[in-house]
Amino acid sequence: MSDDAALLHRYTEEHSEPAFRELVDRHLSVVYSSALRRCNGNTHAAADVAQRVFIALAQQARSLTQHTVLTAWLYATTRNVAVDLVRAERRRQAHEKESHIMQELLSPPEASADWNQLRPVLDGAIDELSGGDREAVLLRFLFRLPAGFGGH
């Protein structure tokens, strides 16, 4: 069985798909299990991370032929990709929560939520916004200024 450097060399110089397949087969379980731990057991996210790691490997293969331990590179890349994915998922969930709150605020009064329950969630969501976004939300929805007020 060829070592990782030889497989990378065959992949980059000969465009050998079997060589790349062998690299994936050799390292997939380690990459996937590491991604699964970092994605809190979310199998779909872990599969996405693993796919992104091997895409990065294919794209950077030429520069990695001299890398002494490919497993270390794969581990670090898995960590970085998983952190980015988890962070993006948290942002997406926060935006969905904010959108849901704003939809409730804009719905007719008979369908409005109990303000005692909504107030802490609303304030928390507004607090998480960046300065510019927070200002826009406050001006538009809390102070009822028209969209586009102030030239934004």
URLIN-V549583 format. One record per residue. N is the residue number from 0. RES is the residue in one small letter. SS is DSSP state (hx for helix, st for strand, lp for the rest). PSI is psi in degrees with one decimal (* if undefined). D_FIRST is the distance of its C-alpha to the first C-alpha in Angstrom with 1 decimal. Layout:
n:N res:RES ss:SS psi:PSI d_first:D_FIRST
n:N res:RES ss:SS psi:PSI d_first:D_FIRST
This chain:
n:0 res:m ss:lp psi:133.2 d_first:0.0
n:1 res:s ss:lp psi:152.4 d_first:3.8
n:2 res:d ss:lp psi:168.6 d_first:6.6
n:3 res:d ss:hx psi:-42.0 d_first:9.4
n:4 res:a ss:hx psi:-40.9 d_first:11.7
n:5 res:a ss:hx psi:-40.3 d_first:9.9
n:6 res:l ss:hx psi:-42.6 d_first:9.5
n:7 res:l ss:hx psi:-41.9 d_first:13.1
n:8 res:h ss:hx psi:-46.2 d_first:14.2
n:9 res:r ss:hx psi:-39.7 d_first:13.2
n:10 res:y ss:hx psi:-46.0 d_first:14.9
n:11 res:t ss:hx psi:-38.5 d_first:17.9
n:12 res:e ss:hx psi:-35.2 d_first:18.5
n:13 res:e ss:hx psi:-0.3 d_first:17.6
n:14 res:h ss:lp psi:42.2 d_first:18.4
n:15 res:s ss:lp psi:106.5 d_first:15.2
n:16 res:e ss:hx psi:-37.9 d_first:15.7
n:17 res:p ss:hx psi:-35.9 d_first:12.5
n:18 res:a ss:hx psi:-43.5 d_first:10.6
n:19 res:f ss:hx psi:-39.7 d_first:13.2
n:20 res:r ss:hx psi:-40.8 d_first:13.0
n:21 res:e ss:hx psi:-39.2 d_first:9.4
n:22 res:l ss:hx psi:-44.9 d_first:10.8
n:23 res:v ss:hx psi:-48.9 d_first:13.8
n:24 res:d ss:hx psi:-38.9 d_first:12.3
n:25 res:r ss:hx psi:-35.4 d_first:10.4
n:26 res:h ss:hx psi:-5.0 d_first:13.7
n:27 res:l ss:hx psi:-44.1 d_first:16.5
n:28 res:s ss:hx psi:-37.6 d_first:17.7
n:29 res:v ss:hx psi:-44.9 d_first:18.3
n:30 res:v ss:hx psi:-47.2 d_first:20.0
n:31 res:y ss:hx psi:-44.9 d_first:22.0
n:32 res:s ss:hx psi:-36.9 d_first:23.2
n:33 res:s ss:hx psi:-43.5 d_first:24.2
n:34 res:a ss:hx psi:-39.8 d_first:26.0
n:35 res:l ss:hx psi:-41.8 d_first:27.7
n:36 res:r ss:hx psi:-44.2 d_first:29.1
n:37 res:r ss:hx psi:-21.1 d_first:30.3
n:38 res:c ss:lp psi:20.4 d_first:31.9
n:39 res:n ss:lp psi:40.5 d_first:33.8
n:40 res:g ss:lp psi:3.7 d_first:32.1
n:41 res:n ss:lp psi:105.7 d_first:32.8
n:42 res:t ss:hx psi:-36.5 d_first:30.0
n:43 res:h ss:hx psi:-43.5 d_first:31.0
n:44 res:a ss:hx psi:-41.4 d_first:31.0
n:45 res:a ss:hx psi:-40.6 d_first:27.6
n:46 res:a ss:hx psi:-39.8 d_first:26.1
n:47 res:d ss:hx psi:-44.2 d_first:27.9
n:48 res:v ss:hx psi:-47.7 d_first:26.6
n:49 res:a ss:hx psi:-42.7 d_first:23.0
n:50 res:q ss:hx psi:-44.2 d_first:23.6
n:51 res:r ss:hx psi:-36.8 d_first:25.3
n:52 res:v ss:hx psi:-44.0 d_first:22.6
n:53 res:f ss:hx psi:-26.8 d_first:20.0
n:54 res:i ss:hx psi:-44.0 d_first:22.8
n:55 res:a ss:hx psi:-39.5 d_first:23.3
n:56 res:l ss:hx psi:-45.3 d_first:19.6
n:57 res:a ss:hx psi:-41.0 d_first:19.9
n:58 res:q ss:hx psi:-32.5 d_first:23.3
n:59 res:q ss:hx psi:10.9 d_first:22.3
n:60 res:a ss:hx psi:-43.1 d_first:18.9
n:61 res:r ss:hx psi:-43.0 d_first:20.4
n:62 res:s ss:hx psi:-16.2 d_first:22.0
n:63 res:l ss:hx psi:-3.7 d_first:18.9
n:64 res:t ss:lp psi:-25.5 d_first:16.7
n:65 res:q ss:lp psi:-1.3 d_first:18.5
n:66 res:h ss:lp psi:128.4 d_first:18.4
n:67 res:t ss:lp psi:-40.1 d_first:17.3
n:68 res:v ss:lp psi:100.0 d_first:16.3
n:69 res:l ss:hx psi:-33.8 d_first:15.5
n:70 res:t ss:hx psi:-38.8 d_first:16.2
n:71 res:a ss:hx psi:-42.6 d_first:19.7
n:72 res:w ss:hx psi:-43.9 d_first:20.4
n:73 res:l ss:hx psi:-41.2 d_first:19.4
n:74 res:y ss:hx psi:-47.9 d_first:21.6
n:75 res:a ss:hx psi:-40.6 d_first:24.5
n:76 res:t ss:hx psi:-39.8 d_first:24.4
n:77 res:t ss:hx psi:-45.4 d_first:24.4
n:78 res:r ss:hx psi:-49.3 d_first:27.4
n:79 res:n ss:hx psi:-43.5 d_first:29.2
n:80 res:v ss:hx psi:-42.0 d_first:28.8
n:81 res:a ss:hx psi:-42.2 d_first:29.9
n:82 res:v ss:hx psi:-45.2 d_first:32.8
n:83 res:d ss:hx psi:-42.8 d_first:33.9
n:84 res:l ss:hx psi:-45.3 d_first:33.6
n:85 res:v ss:hx psi:-42.5 d_first:35.6
n:86 res:r ss:hx psi:-44.6 d_first:38.1
n:87 res:a ss:hx psi:-38.3 d_first:38.6
n:88 res:e ss:hx psi:-41.5 d_first:39.1
n:89 res:r ss:hx psi:-43.6 d_first:41.7
n:90 res:r ss:hx psi:-42.8 d_first:43.5
n:91 res:r ss:hx psi:-45.0 d_first:43.5
n:92 res:q ss:hx psi:-39.5 d_first:45.0
n:93 res:a ss:hx psi:-41.5 d_first:47.6
n:94 res:h ss:hx psi:-39.6 d_first:48.6
n:95 res:e ss:hx psi:-41.5 d_first:48.9
n:96 res:k ss:hx psi:-45.6 d_first:51.0
n:97 res:e ss:hx psi:-42.4 d_first:53.2
n:98 res:s ss:hx psi:-41.9 d_first:53.6
n:99 res:h ss:hx psi:-43.1 d_first:54.6
n:100 res:i ss:hx psi:-45.2 d_first:57.2
n:101 res:m ss:hx psi:-37.6 d_first:58.5
n:102 res:q ss:hx psi:-41.2 d_first:58.9
n:103 res:e ss:hx psi:-38.1 d_first:60.8
n:104 res:l ss:hx psi:-34.6 d_first:63.0
n:105 res:l ss:hx psi:-6.2 d_first:63.9
n:106 res:s ss:lp psi:160.8 d_first:64.5
n:107 res:p ss:lp psi:151.8 d_first:68.2
n:108 res:p ss:hx psi:-37.1 d_first:70.0
n:109 res:e ss:hx psi:-18.3 d_first:70.1
n:110 res:a ss:hx psi:7.0 d_first:66.3
n:111 res:s ss:lp psi:152.8 d_first:65.8
n:112 res:a ss:lp psi:165.6 d_first:64.0
n:113 res:d ss:lp psi:116.2 d_first:65.7
n:114 res:w ss:hx psi:-29.6 d_first:66.0
n:115 res:n ss:hx psi:-31.4 d_first:65.8
n:116 res:q ss:hx psi:-31.3 d_first:62.2
n:117 res:l ss:hx psi:-32.7 d_first:61.3
n:118 res:r ss:hx psi:-52.5 d_first:62.6
n:119 res:p ss:hx psi:-35.2 d_first:59.9
n:120 res:v ss:hx psi:-43.7 d_first:57.0
n:121 res:l ss:hx psi:-48.8 d_first:58.6
n:122 res:d ss:hx psi:-41.0 d_first:59.2
n:123 res:g ss:hx psi:-41.6 d_first:55.6
n:124 res:a ss:hx psi:-41.9 d_first:54.2
n:125 res:i ss:hx psi:-39.1 d_first:56.5
n:126 res:d ss:hx psi:-30.1 d_first:55.6
n:127 res:e ss:hx psi:-14.5 d_first:51.9
n:128 res:l ss:lp psi:154.9 d_first:52.7
n:129 res:s ss:lp psi:163.7 d_first:52.5
n:130 res:g ss:hx psi:-48.6 d_first:55.9
n:131 res:g ss:hx psi:-43.2 d_first:56.5
n:132 res:d ss:hx psi:-41.7 d_first:55.4
n:133 res:r ss:hx psi:-45.3 d_first:57.5
n:134 res:e ss:hx psi:-44.4 d_first:60.5
n:135 res:a ss:hx psi:-44.5 d_first:60.2
n:136 res:v ss:hx psi:-45.1 d_first:59.9
n:137 res:l ss:hx psi:-45.1 d_first:62.9
n:138 res:l ss:hx psi:-42.0 d_first:65.1
n:139 res:r ss:hx psi:-47.4 d_first:64.3
n:140 res:f ss:hx psi:-32.1 d_first:64.3
n:141 res:l ss:hx psi:-33.8 d_first:66.3
n:142 res:f ss:lp psi:1.9 d_first:68.8
n:143 res:r ss:lp psi:33.7 d_first:68.9
n:144 res:l ss:lp psi:149.9 d_first:68.7
n:145 res:p ss:lp psi:154.3 d_first:67.9
n:146 res:a ss:lp psi:140.6 d_first:64.4
n:147 res:g ss:lp psi:3.1 d_first:64.2
n:148 res:f ss:hx psi:135.4 d_first:66.8
n:149 res:g ss:hx psi:10.4 d_first:66.6
n:150 res:g ss:hx psi:13.8 d_first:64.9
n:151 res:h ss:lp psi:* d_first:61.3
